[in-house]
Amino acid sequence: MRWILMIAMLVAGPALAQDTGRIVVTGEGQITAVPDMAIVRMGVTAEAPTAAEAMAQVSETMTRVQAVLSDAGVEARDIQTTSLQLNPRWDNRPRNDGEPPVIAGYFAENGISVRVRDLAALGDVLGAVVSDGANQFRGLSFDLAEPDPLIAEARRAAVADARAKAELYAEAAGVTLGTLIELREGTAPAPRPIPLMAEMRSTAQDSFSAPVAEGEMVLSRQVTMTFATD
């Protein structure tokens, strides 16, 4: 029994000696940037007595809209169809018992997403497509064509923030900050806009002016770092 106890102490001794304290911190880095392109979601709708007529009207109008976008400098790779629908429109008038429902016409829709890389021309593009038949706008958002370099800056800032916190905690606790044990990146939040009002104008026949929150975007990254302490 005595030999077993001595062996257990010899095995446990080095393990206990290697056990050190740890400091775990989370750092965040934020980089602001002015967006350089807009993403517009728009569409064309039409109603007609027959399905063929409804689809023909929508297709004809969408062809004109895409031609306008092309003339405004929007490349084909920046135009993507997001929805294409054809639905019956039912006659909802009261009917006698047993009388079948009647289709009164058809509703067709063609939706697209458009990247506008020249923000100075955004107002003219929107005014032009409206004058040529686009009758639905489903949203406008701003983005960056090349976000990777800015994301890298945000990561560096997050690491620097975490290390500064770890050094502060180590000093306050009266210990020495040791080597980095682990670094994990957290879930990246979506870029969020900081509104700055800009004026959107159109020189098309159906001209209009509307305020647009172009502004800045904030790109954030978070890291969790674990340090040993001496």
C-alpha positions in Angstrom: 0.0 0.0 0.0 2.9 2.4 0.8 4.5 1.8 -2.6 1.2 2.4 -4.4 0.8 5.7 -2.6 4.3 6.9 -3.5 3.8 6.0 -7.1 0.5 7.9 -7.2 2.2 11.0 -5.8 5.1 10.8 -8.3 2.6 10.6 -11.2 0.3 13.3 -10.0 3.1 15.7 -9.0 4.2 16.8 -12.6 0.6 17.2 -13.7 -0.2 19.5 -10.8 3.0 21.5 -11.4 2.0 22.1 -15.1 -1.5 23.3 -14.2 -1.6 27.1 -14.7 -4.2 29.8 -14.6 -6.0 31.1 -17.7 -7.6 34.3 -18.9 -10.4 34.0 -21.5 -11.4 37.2 -23.2 -13.6 38.2 -26.2 -12.5 41.0 -28.5 -14.5 42.8 -31.2 -13.2 44.8 -34.2 -15.4 47.2 -36.3 -14.5 48.8 -39.6 -16.7 51.4 -41.3 -16.9 51.7 -45.1 -18.9 53.6 -47.7 -20.9 51.2 -49.8 -20.0 51.1 -53.5 -23.0 49.4 -55.0 -26.7 49.0 -54.5 -28.9 45.9 -54.8 -32.4 46.7 -56.0 -35.3 44.2 -56.0 -38.0 45.1 -58.5 -40.6 43.4 -60.6 -43.3 43.6 -63.3 -46.9 42.5 -62.9 -49.8 42.2 -65.3 -53.4 40.9 -65.3 -55.1 39.6 -68.4 -58.1 37.4 -69.3 -55.9 34.5 -70.4 -52.7 33.1 -69.0 -50.9 33.5 -72.3 -51.8 37.2 -72.5 -50.7 37.9 -68.9 -47.3 36.2 -69.5 -46.9 38.0 -72.8 -47.4 41.4 -71.2 -45.0 40.7 -68.4 -42.4 39.3 -70.8 -42.7 42.3 -73.1 -42.4 44.8 -70.3 -39.5 43.0 -68.6 -37.6 42.9 -71.9 -38.0 46.7 -72.1 -36.8 47.1 -68.4 -33.8 45.0 -69.0 -32.9 47.0 -72.1 -33.1 50.2 -70.1 -30.8 48.7 -67.5 -28.4 47.7 -70.1 -28.4 51.2 -71.6 -27.7 52.6 -68.1 -24.5 50.5 -67.9 -25.8 47.6 -65.8 -24.1 44.4 -67.0 -26.0 41.2 -67.7 -24.2 39.4 -64.8 -25.7 42.0 -62.4 -29.3 41.1 -63.3 -30.9 38.0 -61.9 -34.4 36.6 -62.1 -35.7 36.0 -58.6 -39.3 35.1 -59.2 -41.6 34.1 -62.1 -45.2 33.4 -61.3 -48.6 32.8 -63.0 -51.7 32.5 -60.9 -55.4 32.5 -61.6 -57.6 35.3 -60.3 -60.9 33.8 -59.1 -64.2 35.5 -59.4 -65.3 35.9 -55.8 -68.9 36.8 -56.4 -71.5 34.8 -54.5 -72.6 31.6 -56.3 -75.4 29.1 -56.0 -74.8 25.8 -54.3 -72.9 23.4 -56.4 -71.9 26.1 -58.9 -68.1 25.7 -59.6 -65.7 28.6 -59.1 -64.9 30.7 -62.1 -61.5 32.1 -63.2 -61.9 35.8 -63.9 -58.4 36.2 -65.3 -54.7 35.6 -64.7 -52.0 37.4 -62.7 -48.4 37.2 -63.9 -45.3 38.4 -62.2 -41.6 38.6 -63.1 -39.2 39.7 -60.4 -35.5 40.6 -60.7 -32.6 41.6 -58.5 -30.2 44.2 -59.9 -26.8 45.2 -58.7 -26.1 48.9 -59.5 -22.4 49.5 -59.2 -22.5 53.2 -60.1 -24.4 54.7 -57.2 -24.3 58.1 -58.8 -26.6 56.7 -61.5 -29.0 54.9 -59.1 -31.7 57.6 -59.3 -31.7 57.7 -63.1 -31.8 53.9 -63.3 -34.8 53.6 -61.0 -36.6 56.4 -62.8 -36.0 54.9 -66.2 -37.2 51.4 -65.3 -40.4 52.8 -63.7 -41.1 54.8 -66.9 -40.7 51.6 -68.9 -43.0 49.5 -66.9 -41.5 48.2 -63.7 -44.3 48.5 -61.2 -43.0 46.7 -58.1 -40.1 47.6 -55.8 -39.4 45.0 -53.1 -36.4 46.7 -51.4 -33.1 48.5 -51.8 -29.9 47.6 -49.9 -26.3 48.6 -50.2 -23.2 46.4 -50.3 -19.4 46.3 -51.0 -18.0 44.8 -54.1 -14.7 43.8 -52.3 -15.3 43.3 -48.6 -12.5 40.9 -47.9 -9.7 43.4 -47.2 -12.0 45.3 -44.7 -13.0 42.1 -43.0 -9.3 41.3 -42.5 -8.9 44.7 -40.8 -11.8 43.9 -38.6 -10.2 40.6 -37.6 -6.9 42.3 -36.7 -8.8 44.9 -34.7 -10.7 42.1 -32.8 -7.4 40.3 -31.9 -5.8 43.5 -30.7 -8.9 44.3 -28.6 -8.9 40.9 -27.0 -5.1 41.0 -26.3 -5.5 44.5 -24.7 -8.2 43.2 -22.4 -6.2 40.2 -21.5 -3.1 42.3 -20.6 -5.4 44.6 -18.5 -6.9 41.7 -16.6 -3.5 40.1 -16.0 -2.1 43.4 -14.6 -5.1 43.9 -12.4 -4.9 40.3 -11.1 -1.2 40.6 -10.4 -0.2 37.8 -12.8 1.9 37.6 -15.9 0.2 37.0 -19.2 1.6 33.9 -20.9 1.3 32.3 -24.2 -1.9 32.1 -26.4 -3.6 28.7 -25.9 -6.6 29.1 -28.1 -8.2 31.5 -30.6 -11.7 31.1 -31.9 -13.7 33.4 -34.2 -17.3 34.0 -33.3 -20.3 34.2 -35.6 -19.9 37.2 -37.8 -22.9 39.6 -37.5 -24.3 40.9 -40.8 -23.0 44.3 -42.0 -25.3 47.0 -40.8 -25.8 50.4 -42.4 -25.2 53.8 -40.8 -27.8 56.1 -42.5 -26.5 59.1 -44.4 -29.2 60.8 -46.5 -28.5 61.1 -50.2 -30.7 62.5 -52.9 -31.9 60.2 -55.7 -33.0 62.0 -58.9 -34.2 60.8 -62.3 -34.1 62.6 -65.7 -36.6 60.1 -67.2 -40.0 61.2 -68.5 -41.7 60.2 -65.2 -39.1 61.9 -63.1 -39.0 61.8 -59.4 -36.8 62.6 -56.4 -36.6 60.4 -53.3 -34.3 60.3 -50.3 -32.1 57.2 -50.0 -30.1 56.1 -46.9 -26.8 55.3 -48.6 -24.6 56.0 -45.7 -21.8 53.8 -44.3 -21.6 50.1 -43.4 -20.1 48.6 -40.3 -18.3 45.3 -40.7 -17.7 43.5 -37.4 -15.7 40.4 -36.3 -15.4 38.8 -32.9 -12.7 36.5 -31.5 -12.4 34.6 -28.2 -8.8 34.2 -27.0 -7.5 32.0 -24.1 -4.1 32.9 -22.5 -2.1 31.1 -19.9 -0.9 33.0 -16.9 2.4 32.7 -15.0 
